[in-house]
Amino acid sequence: MGRLGILWLLLAGAGAVFPWLYFKQWIDERGPSLAGFVEGWTANAAAEGMLWDLAVAAVTLSLAILAHALARRDWISLLCLPVTWVIGVGAGLPLFLWFLTRKPRTIVKARDEKW
């Protein structure tokens, strides 16, 4: 793995850890309430603007992941979808970039060798 690959994985880790540190602080203060969490996302215009920004980024990233997986038959890269939607775009995007920059595996099937 090259330096760029290591950088993508480090950023994916940071994108997973740092936002959740704040989410944990919020949950510790208010309790685990999904309704309260959503209310926090729409508490003011700035928060709602960020919510829409991240939603558009997540949808765009999801479409790119699907297009890549279907075109390249890189099914393992579909792991970036739950990472994006459960953990966040900050983890899903660098993880997807890691999948894009890794060396592709070459698979040789026995039936292909006959031809």
C-alpha positions in Angstrom: 0.0 0.0 0.0 1.4 3.4 -1.0 1.4 6.6 1.0 -1.8 7.8 -0.6 -3.6 4.6 0.4 -2.4 5.0 4.0 -3.6 8.6 4.0 -7.0 7.6 2.8 -7.3 5.0 5.5 -6.1 7.5 8.2 -8.7 10.0 7.0 -11.4 7.4 7.0 -10.5 6.6 10.6 -10.5 10.2 11.6 -13.9 10.7 9.8 -15.3 7.8 11.9 -13.8 8.7 15.3 -13.9 12.5 15.6 -17.6 13.2 14.7 -18.7 10.3 16.9 -16.8 11.8 19.9 -19.1 14.8 19.6 -22.2 12.6 19.1 -21.2 10.6 22.2 -20.9 13.9 24.2 -24.4 14.9 23.0 -25.9 11.5 23.9 -24.2 11.6 27.3 -25.8 15.0 28.0 -29.3 14.4 26.6 -29.7 10.6 26.4 -30.1 8.3 23.4 -33.0 9.9 21.6 -33.3 9.7 17.8 -36.0 12.3 17.8 -33.7 14.6 19.9 -30.8 13.9 17.5 -32.9 14.9 14.5 -34.1 18.0 16.4 -30.4 18.9 16.9 -29.8 18.6 13.2 -32.5 21.1 12.5 -32.0 23.4 15.5 -31.1 26.4 13.4 -30.4 27.4 9.8 -26.6 26.6 10.1 -27.2 23.1 11.4 -30.0 22.5 8.8 -27.7 23.8 6.0 -25.0 21.3 7.1 -27.6 18.5 7.2 -28.6 19.2 3.6 -24.9 19.6 2.5 -24.1 16.2 4.0 -27.2 14.6 2.6 -26.4 15.7 -0.9 -22.8 14.6 -0.5 -23.9 11.2 0.9 -26.3 10.6 -2.0 -23.7 11.7 -4.6 -21.1 9.4 -3.0 -23.5 6.5 -2.9 -24.2 6.9 -6.6 -20.5 7.0 -7.3 -19.9 3.8 -5.2 -22.7 2.0 -7.0 -21.5 3.1 -10.4 -17.9 2.0 -9.6 -19.0 -1.4 -8.1 -21.2 -2.2 -11.1 -18.7 -1.0 -13.8 -15.6 -2.7 -12.2 -17.4 -5.6 -10.5 -15.7 -4.4 -7.4 -18.3 -5.7 -5.0 -16.2 -5.3 -1.8 -16.3 -1.5 -2.4 -20.0 -1.7 -1.6 -18.9 -1.7 2.0 -18.5 2.0 1.6 -22.3 2.4 1.5 -23.1 1.4 5.1 -20.0 3.2 6.2 -21.3 6.4 4.6 -24.9 6.1 5.9 -24.2 4.7 9.4 -20.9 6.4 10.3 -20.8 9.4 8.0 -19.5 10.9 4.7 -16.3 11.8 6.5 -15.5 8.1 6.8 -17.2 6.8 3.7 -15.5 9.2 1.2 -11.9 8.5 2.1 -12.6 4.8 2.4 -14.1 4.8 -1.2 -11.0 6.8 -2.4 -8.9 4.0 -0.8 -10.8 1.4 -2.8 -10.3 3.5 -6.0 -6.5 3.8 -5.5 -5.8 0.2 -4.4 -4.2 -2.2 -6.9 -6.9 -4.3 -8.6 -6.9 -8.0 -8.1 -6.5 -10.1 -11.2 -8.7 -13.2 -11.1 -8.0 -15.9 -13.6 -10.6 -18.5 -14.0 -9.8 -22.0 -15.2 -12.3 -21.8 -18.1 -10.8 -18.6 -19.3 -7.4 -20.2 -19.6 -8.7 -22.7 -22.2 -9.3 -19.8 -24.7 
